[in-house]
Amino acid sequence: MAANNLRQIPLTCSGHTRPVVHLDFSDIVDSGYFLISACKDGSPMLRHGDTGDWVGTFEGHKGAVWNATLNRNATLAASGAADFTGKVWNAVSGAEIHSFQHKHIVKSVAFDADSENIVTGSNEKLVRVFNLEQPEAQPEEYAGHTGAIKRALFCRGDKCIISAAEDKTVRLWDRMTGIEVQRLQFPSNPNSLEISRDNHILTIAHGSSISFWEIDTLKKLKEVKVPTNVSSASLHPDKHVFVCGGEDFKMYKFDYITGNEIESFKGHFGPVHSVKFSPDGELYASGSEDGTLRLWQTTVGKTYGLWKCTEPTDMGNSISSPREVQAN
């Protein structure tokens, strides 16, 4: 039976009690790879990325957590929350290492390549960079956005920062001079930013569109319209397909080259807030208003993680009976 006739059966990861608003994966390390989720319940969770199995919960925030991220080798985690802090954690022990005080809600956190700095974006409309080696030092500050920061990431070999805000702009900042060097204007607020695995392509979700930009020039490569207002989009590591999700509860997969929709799945019971491909591209994760994370196979029917490929003789049962696999 052809793989495209197989039914997509997502793994459902429960444990959170409020909407899951952001997800991030580590790179592949000796023990596999890891997934962190930010949730309005105030407790970011760490999981094994390929199975969704729970590893631990980072406890210490006193408000909704809006963003959570892992460094490349999964030794550190960072989170931004409604308690006006950006925190850095030991991802192995779960211990809090740093807490950086802000004057408003922290909506974005991200590490640089060497895990020496984190960049934060807040409702103060400011982007800041904190040095983890000198946590008491004054942070770098980038002012100019006229709306709350939605997302900020290091780019171009960590020499620049790219940020998206509720002022319908994405801006590029030069860390050497501290000034804005480029600006992209959108008809609606950009909701998500992602830099591709090879650091070449910037993916931006805005309105009911996903646009793709060359990271080194900010030249637009293409724009694809999708059937819903989209919150988040992720490009596959080999750049053949991208996935996205938003207001209509569905997960969409598109051909990156042609821009055509390949498939869509309804699995969540609320809007999708965040989507992300795993570092090996074998699965993608989604986080939703319904309080769950779901893991979806990139190639349905492949034996991977908790998915076991069944022989054609067994398939009648596995395909016709709708079921969900629960992660532990």
Salt bridges, closest charged atoms under 4 A:
ASP27 OD1 - ARG197 NH1 2.52
ASP41 OD2 - HIS16 ND1 2.90
ASP83 OD2 - HIS61 ND1 2.97
GLU96 OE1 - LYS87 NZ 3.36
GLU124 OE1 - ARG128 NH2 2.82
GLU140 OE2 - ARG175 NH2 2.76
GLU141 OE2 - ARG128 NE 3.13
ASP167 OD2 - HIS145 ND1 2.86
ASP167 OD2 - ARG171 NH2 3.08
GLU180 OE1 - ARG171 NH1 3.03
GLU180 OE2 - ARG183 NE 2.77
GLU194 OE2 - LYS276 NZ 3.24
ASP198 OD2 - LYS239 NZ 2.33
GLU223 OE1 - LYS220 NZ 2.55
ASP238 OD1 - HIS236 ND1 2.85
ASP238 OD2 - HIS240 NE2 3.95
GLU263 OE2 - LYS253 NZ 2.83
GLU282 OE2 - LYS302 NZ 2.86
GLU289 OE1 - HIS273 NE2 2.63
ASP290 OD2 - HIS268 ND1 2.98
GLU324 OE2 - ARG294 NH1 2.81
